[in-house]
Each structure stands twice: as structure tokens, then as C-alpha cells.
């Protein structure tokens, strides 16, 4: 039975009762970790610029900065690729009434981490390939000073990428939760299951996602502090959506 947005949100709030402190704490730790990475990356960039300037060689200096940027970004991406599955797993435990602990957020580091990293790396590479034409055309237009064709092309191509990205996310986005729920499943099977359970449910998920848009002004007013309460609520609502469409699929 398809549940309404109101019912899914009510379930999320009930599941979080008595566990909001832990769930919000995990999100806060996640943000602190990301902020720490960002600060460390900025410090490394500062020292790399100083080192590059002391070399007196523009080419070598540029290489040093590029190497620092690439290494820092790779370390951050690797960490995030393995951290997010554990966070989803922890919230999934909350939604399913299982024992949830703060240390569950690091579950992805020792449970098929290679699988989560590999899938995300593939998605990242595909995204880079798709964006490359825009980067090349932008650079060429900047050099030539002629933006007439670029403006039309970039607008059309950007709209196409946005549409395709939204469709792909709505169709295959559940595979991440499927793998967090059952990491033993092959990636291809998880993608196929996501496609099947989302058939006829894409618009429903889109509307559910947009229903949280009213919180945006509150997030701005509180300078982002409301996210500590809002993000766990949104994640749990989305997980209850997954559990609902999964149940519907198996009942057919």
C-alpha cells in the first residue's frame, strides 16, 4: 500500500523519538569531519602556494599546487564514499527498529567498502566525462572572446544534463540504500532493484523531496543550525519511502 507523504513523515518523527540526540549528533560529527578536511586542505594549499612561489619556476609551482589539490580532494572523496553508507545504515537501523549506535557511521569502512567506493568512483568519472564538453567550450570561448555559440550550447546542454541527472537519480538512486541494507548484493542487482521499485514512483519521490523546500528559509534564518534537526528527519523520511516502495514491490 502506497503511504502518503504525511504518513511517511509521521513515521520518521516517531522513529526518531528518543533517538534524536544520537541521530543529530552523528550528523554534527559528519559536518565537523567535513569542515576539518576543508580547513586542512586550505592550510595545505596555503603552504603549497608559499612553496611554489619560493621555487621561482611557474611550471613546477603549478604542478605542486595541482598535486596538493588532487591529493587532498582524493582523500576527501575516498573518506566520504565510505562514510555515507555507514550513516545511511545507522538511520536505516533506526527506521527498522534495530539497535543503532554512533559508531555505525563507520560501518562502510569494514563492510564491502570497495564496492561503495567503486560505484561512487564510477559515477564520479561518468559525471566528469559528461561535464568535459562544457569545460572545453567555456575555455575556448574565454580564449577567443566569442560567447555567442557557447551561451546557447551551454544552456541547452546544461538543461539536458540536469534533466538526465534528475531522472537517473530518481530511477537508480535507491541502489545506495539497497546496498546499505544488504551489502552482499551485487551492484548490478542493486541497480536493477532500484529501477524496478521506482517504476511508477519517480514523481512521488520528487514531490516528497520538494515538500521539504519550505524549510529552506528556516535554515537560512538559523544560519544552518536547523540542519542538525532537519537532515535526520529528511533522511528517515526518505528511508521510510524506500521501505514502503520495497514492500509494495514484493507484494505484487
Helices and strands as residue ranges (DSSP letters): H 5-16, H 20-55, H 58-95, G 102-109, H 113-144, H 148-172, H 175-181, H 187-197, H 202-210, G 213-215, H 216-221, H 227-251
